[in-house]
Amino acid sequence: MNKNIKSVLKTESKVIAYVVICLVIIILGISYALFFQVKKNEKNQIVKAGILEFTYENGSEITTEGNEDCFIPTNYNDAITHSECEYNVSITNSGTLPGVYSLTLSSIVQNNPLSLDKLKVILKKEGTVESTTTISELNNEILVENEKIPAGGLINYTVQVFVDEETILATDDEKEIALQINGRAEVSTDEGINPSVEVEQDGGAVKLLEQRAKEE
């Protein structure tokens, strides 16, 4: 009788142990999935500047880190087909007045940068190509300048950078690429444009810099 009880207890202990192990595996699996979901969501940066809200769907920094395939030297016709290399930026006007915004593309490489005359940027607005420019030819790093957005409006842009195969050299192989998309917001009134708020990101930290009013 005691032997039967011991046998039953051993069997029950094994079952309980198996159940506990399975629960631990399930919990760890869920935690792992949630962790990576959160990490993925961290790419979406939402920055408010005055009445405008800038959303950087894939982050505001364009770098080679984890994106090496996007910086294989190529041409426009091939680059335009790689949507996985695009960075989406949307501007939302949550105010009751029209807004004015600008977008810039700046180099943030600390050491050994690849010359900007070997990088090209494709800019799309609402899915339509607006321009393709060598980055070194951008005027004051400006991609979009003083565009208007109505109250309650939403505008979507796509930014894609690629290495121009016609200008790249073998000696450029170890050069670094790191760029950042920045937004600037202003309020448009009948009396002109009010002071703007520029959005700068430095290592993920957001700084709002008040600027003086632009004169008409």
N, C-alpha and C positions, 0 to 999 in steps of 0.2 A: 504493500500500500504506500509506504513511504517512498519506495523507488518510483512508483507511478507519479506521485506528487512532484518528486524531484525532476522527473522526465518532463512533466507538463510545464513546470516552472522554467526549465532550461529552454523548452520550445518557445514559451511565451517571451522569455528574455531575448531570444534570438529575433523573434518577430518584432519586438519593440525596438531592438537595436537597428534592424533593417529599416523600420519606419522612420526612426530618428535620422538615420543617414540619408534617406530619401528626402526628408523635409529640409535637412541642411543643404543638400544639393540644389533643391528647388529654390530655397531662399537665396542662396549664393547666386544662382542663375538670374533671379529677378533683380537682385541688387546690382549685378554686373550690367544687365541690360539698362537699368535705370541710370547707372553711372554714366554709361556711354551716351544715353539719350540727353542727359544734362550737359555733357561735354559738347555734344553736337549743337545743342541749343545756345551754348555760349558764343557760337560764331555769329549769332544774330545780335548785332549791336543796335540799340535804339537810343538816339541822342536827340534831346529836345533843345531847340535854339529859338527862343522867342515863341512865336506862334507856329513855327514849323517844326516838324519832326522828321529826322533823317533815320532811315532804317537801312543798315548795312547787312544784307542777308548772309553773306559769307565772310563777314568781318570787313574792316576797312583797310587792312594791310594786304598787299599783294607781294608774296615772297616765294622763293624757290623751295622753302621748307615744306616738304610733303607734296610739292607740286612740280617736281622735276620734269615730268612729262609735258607740262604746259610751257616749258621754256626750251624745248628742243628747237633749234633754228628752223624756221619755216617761212612760208609766204602767206599773203593775205588770204588767198583762195583756200588754202588748207587750214589756216588758223580759224577762219570764220565757222568751220564745221565742228569745232570742239567746244560745245556748250559747257562742258564740265570745267572749263578754264575761265568761265565768266564770273564776274562779281556784280551782284545786283544791288542797286541803290534806289530806294524810293523816298519821295518827299511828300509829306502830308501837311496840309494847311488846316489846322484845327481852329483857327481864329475866325473872326467875322469880317476881317479886312483882307484885301489881296496881299499876297506876299511876293517877295523877290528873293531868289536864291542863286548861288553860284557853287560850282564844284571845282576843286583843284586836285591835281595829282603830283605829289611831291616825293622825291627820293629821300629815304631815311637810312640808307646804308652808312654804317660807321666806318668800315674799312674795305679797301679794295673793290670799289663799285664798278659795275659794268657801265661803260659810257652810254649816256642816254640817247646818243645818236644811233645806237644799235638796237633800240627798243621802239616798238610801235604800239599805239593804243587804238583800239576800235571802240567807238562810242555809239551805243544804240539808245534810242528813245522810243519807248513803247514798241520795242521789237524791230524798229527800222533803223538801219545804219545812218547815223548823222555825220560821222566823220571818221577818217583813218589818218592818224598823224604820227610822225616821228616825235617822241616825247621831248627831245631837245628843242623842237620847234614850237612848243607850246608857249604862248605869251604869258609870262609870269606864272607858269604852271597851271594855267586856267583851262579846264575842260569845257565848262559851261559858265557863262557870265551873265548875271543880272536878268535871268529868265523869270517871267511872272507866273504865279500860280494863284488861281482864284480862291476865295474863301471856301473851305470844305473840299478843296481839290486834292487829287492824288496823281503824281507823275512818277513813272518808272524809268530808270536808266540801267543800262548794262555796260560795264567796263571790262575790256579784255586786253591784256598786254601780251605781246609775243616778241620773240627775238627775230630780227630780220636776217634771213639767211644770206642776203647779198652783202651785208656789211660786217658780219661776224668773222673773227679771226681765230686761228688755233690758239693764240696766246690769251684769248679771252676765256678760256675754259675754266679757270679758277676764279673768275670774277663773281661778285655777289650782286644779287638783285633784290631790292626791297623798296616798295613804293607804298604810299598811303593816300587814300581818297579822303578829302576833307570837304565839309559843307559849310556854307556861310548863308545866313538867313537875314532878311530885312523885311520891314513892313512898308508897303507902298500906300501913300495917301495923296490927296489932291494937292497937298503942300510940299510934296516931294517924298524922298525916301528917309525914313527914320533911322536912328543908329542901328547898326547891324550887330549880330552876335556871331562870331566865328567859332566853329567847332573844330578843336584840334584833339587828336588822340596820340598820346605818347606812351607806348607800352601798355595800352588798354585804358589808361587813365584819361578821363575826359576833362578838358579845360574849356571854359567859356570865356572868351576874351571880348570885352566890350570895345567897340570901335566908335570913332566919331562919326557923326552924320555925314553922308556924302552930299555935296552941293550939286544942285541941278546945273 
